[in-house]
Amino acid sequence: MAQINNNGTARSVTTKDFNERVKRALVDKRDPQPRAKPAPRRFQTAARASAN
């Protein structure tokens, strides 16, 4: 059996492999911040503005 000489150097990782690992790591994680509710819209209609 041939042995691969590894002197502590890092092996290269393809982009596809990296993305798959990240997806697997984040499967069970929740969003860190809950989504904010949209601010209520406060605008005046033309009918109310002309009543003044």
N, C-alpha and C positions, 0 to 999 in steps of 0.2 A: 504494500500500500504506500502510495506516495504521500509525503507530508509537505504541506505548504509552509514556507518559512514566513512567520509573522513577527516582525520586530516592533510591534506596538503601533504600527501605522494604521490609520483609519482606512476602511474600505470605502470605495465610492458607492453612493446610493443613487439610483435613478429617480427622476422626478415622479414617475408612476408609483414606484415602491414607497417613496416618502409620503405621497398623497394617500395611499392605501393605509399606511400606518397611522397617519393623523386621523383619518376617518374612523378607524377601529378604536383609537384612543378617545375620541369625542362622542362615541355612540351613546353612552349612558350619562353624559354630562348635561346639566341643565344650563339655561342661559344665565350668565352671571348677574344680569340686571333685568328686572321685569320691564316689559314694554310700557312706556309712558302713555297715558291717555291723551288724545288730542285736545288741545285747548278749545273751549267753546268759542264760537264765532260771535263777535259782538259788533255788528254793523247795523246801521240804520237804513231803512228802505226809503225810497224817494217820497212816499206818501207821508211818513212820519216827519221827515225833514221839512216838508212844505207846510205842515200844520202849525209850525211855530210862528 
